[in-house]
């Protein structure tokens, strides 16, 4: 549920510490985290197009994997801040 006027927050930050409501800033943060992961998977899965250049493929797979790991870390920290 997207809250237009959430209750006053008990801590400073953009993540509301309740699992029952969500602020609009949390919506954008979650969308950013998911888009990081999607971009990472896109980089990994499209690396096979450049098989003639193995150095580029290695860089693309490494960058994609790094984005996927950052996305997982970012989203897990957000879930931890929610206080489930």
ZIBELJO-V980524 format. One record per residue. RES is the residue in one letter. PHI is phi in whole degrees, 0 to 359 (none if undefined). NEAR is the number of other C-alpha atoms within 8 Angstrom. Layout:
<<RES;PHI;NEAR> <RES;PHI;NEAR>>
This chain:
<<X;none;5> <X;271;8> <X;269;9> <X;284;6> <X;233;4> <X;290;9> <X;297;4> <X;304;4> <X;283;8> <X;273;5> <X;221;4> <X;283;5> <X;147;5> <X;264;7> <X;257;11> <X;286;11> <X;281;9> <X;224;9> <X;273;8> <X;262;5> <X;220;10> <X;215;14> <X;272;13> <X;292;9> <X;293;8> <X;294;11> <X;301;10> <X;290;8> <X;295;8> <X;294;9> <X;297;8> <X;297;8> <X;297;12> <X;293;10> <X;290;8> <X;300;12> <X;296;14> <X;296;9> <X;296;10> <X;297;14> <X;295;11> <X;298;9> <X;297;12> <X;293;11> <X;284;7> <X;265;7> <X;294;11> <X;291;7> <X;288;5> <X;247;9> <X;292;8> <X;286;4> <X;235;7> <X;296;8> <X;294;6> <X;293;8> <X;297;12> <X;298;8> <X;296;8> <X;293;11> <X;293;11> <X;295;8> <X;296;10> <X;296;14> <X;295;11> <X;297;9> <X;294;12> <X;295;13> <X;295;9> <X;297;10> <X;295;12> <X;297;10> <X;297;8> <X;300;9> <X;289;11> <X;289;8> <X;294;8> <X;297;9> <X;295;9> <X;296;8> <X;289;8> <X;292;11> <X;82;8> <X;293;6>>
